[in-house]
């Protein structure tokens, strides 16, 4: 359908014929949209007939254009989609992260949230770095949101992560020291009754020896 859509003006020269051809192609596209939306594949024959015979029969004035050989060029839409596939995948992954954090749909995240994020990443790199760490964004997502400030934001985000790591190590050491002190205290508490009993035995034994003497 894309091949026919982009190459019709090269094949058909008469404006009326071109209008009728696009009318048939538009109807085929409507049926195709219904198939995709509802899964009614029994409508597919209508799509094929409209985009082939329908377009061909639309040529009524300039009949010779129907049989003229024209070299069809590859559809630009497909080329653009192929080139932007990686970018669109990054955008979809970013929308999924935002949707999970904000409890919204991916569609709302793409239309309402990502444009604001792009503005923040362009105007406030420091806050953008904090958001990147909080949302755990990848470098490619940061570059998508701000190609201009990407390197600065990544650098600031790495600094924040390093500070968090140091604080985590510091906290872990503190917890270990506290646990060690707690274990030592418990051991001392356990040893006190034993020491007291030992002292009592020694004292008792000393008194018995004294009285025997």
C-alpha positions as CSV (number, residue, x, y, z in Angstrom):
1,X,0.0,0.0,0.0
2,X,2.9,2.4,0.8
3,X,4.5,1.6,-2.5
4,X,1.3,2.5,-4.4
5,X,0.7,5.6,-2.2
6,X,4.0,7.2,-2.8
7,X,4.4,6.3,-6.5
8,X,0.9,7.1,-7.8
9,X,1.8,10.7,-8.8
10,X,4.6,9.2,-11.0
11,X,2.2,6.9,-12.7
12,X,-0.9,9.1,-13.1
13,X,-0.7,12.5,-14.7
14,X,-4.4,13.6,-14.8
15,X,-5.6,15.3,-11.6
16,X,-9.1,13.7,-11.7
17,X,-7.7,10.2,-12.3
18,X,-5.2,10.8,-9.5
19,X,-8.0,11.9,-7.1
20,X,-10.1,8.8,-7.9
21,X,-7.0,6.5,-7.4
22,X,-6.3,8.0,-4.0
23,X,-10.0,7.8,-3.1
24,X,-9.8,4.0,-3.7
25,X,-6.6,3.7,-1.8
26,X,-8.1,5.7,1.1
27,X,-11.0,3.3,1.3
28,X,-8.6,0.3,1.3
29,X,-6.7,2.0,4.2
30,X,-10.0,2.4,6.1
31,X,-10.7,-1.3,5.8
32,X,-7.1,-2.1,6.8
33,X,-7.5,0.0,9.9
34,X,-10.6,-1.9,10.8
35,X,-8.8,-5.2,10.3
36,X,-6.0,-4.1,12.6
37,X,-8.3,-2.8,15.2
38,X,-10.9,-5.6,15.4
39,X,-9.0,-8.5,13.9
40,X,-11.7,-9.0,11.2
41,X,-9.5,-10.6,8.5
42,X,-12.5,-11.4,6.4
43,X,-12.3,-7.8,5.2
44,X,-8.9,-8.3,3.6
45,X,-10.3,-9.1,0.1
46,X,-11.9,-5.6,0.0
47,X,-8.5,-4.1,0.9
48,X,-6.7,-6.0,-1.9
49,X,-9.4,-5.2,-4.5
50,X,-9.5,-1.5,-3.7
51,X,-5.7,-1.0,-3.7
52,X,-5.2,-2.9,-6.9
53,X,-8.3,-3.1,-9.3
54,X,-9.8,0.0,-7.6
55,X,-6.7,2.1,-8.3
56,X,-6.4,0.8,-11.8
57,X,-10.0,1.4,-12.8
58,X,-9.8,5.0,-11.4
59,X,-7.8,5.9,-14.5
60,X,-10.4,7.0,-17.0
61,X,-9.1,10.1,-18.8
62,X,-5.5,9.5,-19.5
63,X,-5.7,5.8,-20.3
64,X,-2.1,5.6,-21.6
65,X,-0.7,6.4,-18.2
66,X,-2.1,3.1,-17.0
67,X,0.2,1.2,-19.3
68,X,3.2,3.5,-19.1
69,X,6.3,2.0,-17.5
70,X,7.5,3.9,-14.4
71,X,10.3,3.0,-12.1
72,X,8.8,2.9,-8.6
73,X,11.0,4.2,-5.8
74,X,11.2,2.6,-2.4
75,X,8.7,4.2,0.0
76,X,10.3,7.0,2.1
77,X,8.0,6.3,5.0
78,X,9.4,2.7,5.4
79,X,12.9,4.1,5.2
80,X,12.2,6.7,7.9
81,X,10.7,4.1,10.1
82,X,13.7,1.8,9.6
83,X,16.1,4.6,10.4
84,X,14.2,5.7,13.5
85,X,13.5,2.2,14.9
86,X,16.1,2.5,17.5
87,X,15.0,6.0,18.6
88,X,11.3,4.8,18.8
89,X,12.4,1.8,20.9
90,X,14.2,4.1,23.3
91,X,11.1,6.3,23.5
92,X,8.9,3.3,24.2
93,X,11.3,2.0,27.0
94,X,11.3,5.5,28.5
95,X,7.5,5.7,28.4
96,X,7.3,2.3,30.1
97,X,9.6,3.4,33.0
98,X,7.6,6.7,33.4
99,X,4.3,4.8,33.3
100,X,5.4,2.4,36.0
101,X,6.5,5.2,38.3
102,X,3.5,7.5,37.8
103,X,0.9,4.7,37.4
104,X,-0.2,6.0,34.0
105,X,-0.5,4.5,30.5
106,X,2.4,4.6,28.1
107,X,0.4,6.7,25.7
108,X,-0.1,9.4,28.3
109,X,3.6,9.2,29.3
110,X,4.5,9.8,25.6
111,X,2.1,12.6,25.0
112,X,2.0,14.4,28.4
113,X,5.2,13.6,30.4
114,X,8.1,13.1,28.0
115,X,7.7,16.7,26.5
116,X,8.1,18.1,30.0
117,X,11.1,15.9,30.7
118,X,12.7,17.1,27.5
119,X,12.3,20.7,28.7
120,X,13.7,19.9,32.1
121,X,16.7,18.1,30.6
122,X,17.4,21.1,28.2
123,X,17.1,23.8,30.9
124,X,18.2,22.2,34.2
125,X,21.0,19.6,33.8
126,X,21.5,19.3,37.6
127,X,17.9,18.4,38.3
128,X,17.9,16.2,35.2
129,X,20.8,14.2,36.6
130,X,18.9,13.7,39.8
131,X,15.8,12.5,37.8
132,X,18.0,10.2,35.8
133,X,19.3,8.5,38.9
134,X,15.9,8.4,40.5
135,X,14.3,6.8,37.4
136,X,17.4,4.7,36.6
137,X,17.6,6.0,33.0
138,X,20.2,4.7,30.6
139,X,22.6,6.9,28.7
140,X,20.7,6.4,25.5
141,X,17.5,7.7,27.2
142,X,19.3,10.7,28.5
143,X,20.7,11.4,25.0
144,X,17.1,11.1,23.6
145,X,15.8,13.6,26.1
146,X,18.6,16.1,25.6
147,X,21.2,15.6,22.9
148,X,22.8,19.0,23.8
149,X,23.3,18.4,27.5
150,X,23.6,14.6,27.5
151,X,27.3,14.4,28.4
152,X,27.0,16.9,31.2
153,X,23.9,15.1,32.6
154,X,25.6,11.7,32.4
155,X,28.6,13.1,34.3
156,X,26.5,14.6,37.0
157,X,24.4,11.4,37.3
158,X,27.6,9.3,37.7
159,X,28.7,11.7,40.5
160,X,25.4,11.3,42.3
161,X,25.6,7.5,42.0
162,X,29.2,7.5,43.3
163,X,28.0,9.6,46.4
164,X,25.2,7.2,46.9
165,X,27.6,4.2,46.7
166,X,30.0,5.8,49.2
167,X,27.1,6.5,51.6
168,X,25.9,2.9,51.2
169,X,29.4,1.6,52.0
170,X,29.7,3.9,55.0
171,X,26.3,2.8,56.3
172,X,27.2,-0.8,55.8
173,X,30.4,-0.4,57.8
174,X,28.5,1.4,60.6
175,X,25.9,-1.4,60.7
176,X,28.7,-4.0,61.0
177,X,30.4,-2.1,63.8
178,X,27.0,-1.8,65.6
179,X,26.4,-5.6,65.1
180,X,29.9,-6.4,66.5
181,X,29.3,-4.2,69.5
182,X,25.9,-5.8,70.1
183,X,27.4,-9.3,69.9
184,X,30.3,-8.4,72.3
185,X,27.7,-6.9,74.7
186,X,25.6,-10.0,74.6
187,X,28.7,-12.2,75.2
188,X,29.7,-10.1,78.2
189,X,26.1,-10.3,79.6
190,X,26.3,-14.1,79.3
191,X,29.7,-14.2,81.0
192,X,28.6,-12.2,84.0
193,X,26.5,-15.0,85.7
194,X,29.3,-17.5,85.1
195,X,31.9,-15.3,86.7
196,X,29.6,-14.6,89.6
197,X,29.0,-18.3,90.2
198,X,32.7,-19.0,89.9
199,X,33.4,-16.3,92.5
200,X,30.8,-17.7,94.8
201,X,32.3,-21.2,94.5
202,X,35.7,-19.8,95.3
203,X,34.4,-17.8,98.2
204,X,32.4,-20.8,99.5
205,X,35.5,-23.1,99.2
206,X,37.6,-20.5,101.1
207,X,35.2,-20.3,104.0
208,X,34.9,-24.1,104.3
209,X,38.7,-24.4,104.4
210,X,38.9,-21.6,107.1
211,X,36.2,-23.1,109.3
212,X,37.9,-26.6,109.0
213,X,41.1,-25.1,110.1
